[in-house]
Amino acid sequence: MSLNAAEIGAGAARLSAPPAPGDDSIFLRGLRVDALIGVYEHERHGPQPLVIDLELGLAHSRACFSDRLTDAIDYGAVVASVRRHALLNRCELLEGFAQNVADTLLADFDLLSVAVSVSKPGIFDIADSVGVSIRRYARKTGRS
């Protein structure tokens, strides 16, 4: 069965069942930021590069069916939030940094979950990077 352009625009949403909350996600891979982070004194003399991957578990998928920006998560706002967090970071460990990013995104956006991976490239000569990955879930708040 093939659809023409008018059928795709007008009725594609009726061809599939609505997803369950959390079935859909947005990902952002390879976000590069600089942060003052590290346990050792020499690490805290200046900002260091971090690479961040995010997977945002959506509380709803309205944008998939409406195709309206107002129903979507603003990717630029997500990036700005993470960059702002990196600039203000006071954590020594990647684990704490990742936790704070997760908490910030869950508080600021209508998400069910967030997966955050943070890596620090160039720490060891024998590895590309060292990092952590966490997944956190939103507390029930009554938002829809």
C-alpha positions in Angstrom: 0.0 0.0 0.0 1.5 3.3 -1.0 0.2 6.7 0.1 0.2 9.9 -1.9 1.4 13.2 -0.4 -2.1 14.4 0.6 -2.9 11.1 2.4 0.4 11.3 4.3 -0.2 14.8 5.5 -3.9 14.3 6.3 -4.2 10.8 7.6 -0.9 9.3 8.5 -1.6 9.7 12.2 -4.6 7.3 11.8 -2.4 4.5 10.5 -0.6 3.9 13.7 -1.7 3.6 17.3 -0.6 6.4 19.7 2.5 5.3 21.5 2.6 4.7 25.2 4.2 7.4 27.3 8.0 6.9 27.2 8.0 5.0 24.0 9.4 7.9 22.0 12.6 9.7 22.7 14.8 12.5 21.4 18.6 11.9 21.3 21.5 14.3 21.1 24.9 12.8 20.6 28.4 14.3 20.8 27.5 17.6 22.4 30.9 19.2 23.2 31.2 21.5 26.2 34.0 22.7 28.4 33.7 22.5 32.2 35.9 23.0 35.2 35.9 19.4 36.5 38.2 16.9 38.1 39.4 15.7 41.4 43.1 16.5 41.0 44.5 20.0 41.3 46.0 20.0 37.8 42.5 19.2 36.4 40.9 22.3 38.0 43.3 24.9 36.6 41.1 25.4 33.5 38.1 24.1 31.7 38.4 20.6 30.2 36.5 19.2 27.2 33.5 16.9 27.9 31.4 15.0 25.4 27.7 14.5 26.3 25.1 12.2 24.8 21.5 12.5 25.9 18.4 10.5 25.4 15.2 12.3 26.5 12.2 10.0 27.2 9.2 11.9 26.1 6.1 12.2 28.3 4.0 12.6 25.2 4.3 12.4 21.5 2.0 15.1 20.4 4.5 16.6 17.9 4.6 13.3 16.0 1.0 13.7 15.2 0.6 17.5 15.1 3.9 18.3 13.4 3.8 21.6 15.4 6.8 23.0 17.1 4.7 24.1 20.1 4.1 20.4 20.8 7.8 19.5 20.7 10.8 19.7 23.0 13.0 22.6 22.0 16.3 21.0 21.1 18.1 24.4 21.3 16.8 25.0 24.8 18.1 21.5 25.9 21.5 22.4 24.5 21.5 25.8 26.1 20.6 24.2 29.5 23.4 21.7 29.3 26.0 24.3 28.2 24.9 26.6 31.0 25.2 23.8 33.5 28.8 23.0 32.2 29.8 26.7 32.6 28.6 26.8 36.2 29.7 23.3 37.2 31.3 22.8 40.6 31.3 19.0 40.6 34.6 17.1 40.8 33.3 13.8 39.4 31.6 13.0 36.1 29.0 11.1 38.1 27.9 14.2 39.9 28.0 16.3 36.7 25.8 13.7 35.0 23.3 13.6 37.9 23.0 17.4 37.9 22.4 17.5 34.1 19.7 14.8 34.5 18.0 16.7 37.4 18.1 19.9 35.5 16.6 18.5 32.3 13.9 16.6 34.2 12.9 19.8 36.1 13.0 22.0 33.0 11.3 19.9 30.3 8.2 17.6 30.1 10.2 14.3 30.2 9.6 10.9 31.7 13.2 10.0 31.7 16.7 11.1 30.7 19.8 9.1 29.9 23.0 11.1 30.3 26.5 9.9 29.2 29.4 12.1 29.9 32.9 11.3 28.7 36.2 13.0 29.2 38.5 12.5 26.2 42.2 12.1 26.4 42.6 11.1 30.0 44.5 7.9 29.2 46.9 7.4 26.3 45.5 3.9 25.8 41.8 4.9 25.6 39.8 7.4 23.6 37.8 8.6 26.7 36.6 7.8 30.1 33.0 8.4 31.1 29.8 7.5 32.9 26.2 6.8 31.8 23.1 7.2 34.0 19.4 7.0 33.5 17.0 8.9 35.7 13.2 9.1 35.8 10.9 12.0 36.5 8.9 12.0 39.8 5.2 12.1 39.3 4.2 15.8 39.3 0.8 16.0 37.7 2.1 17.6 34.5 0.7 16.3 31.2 
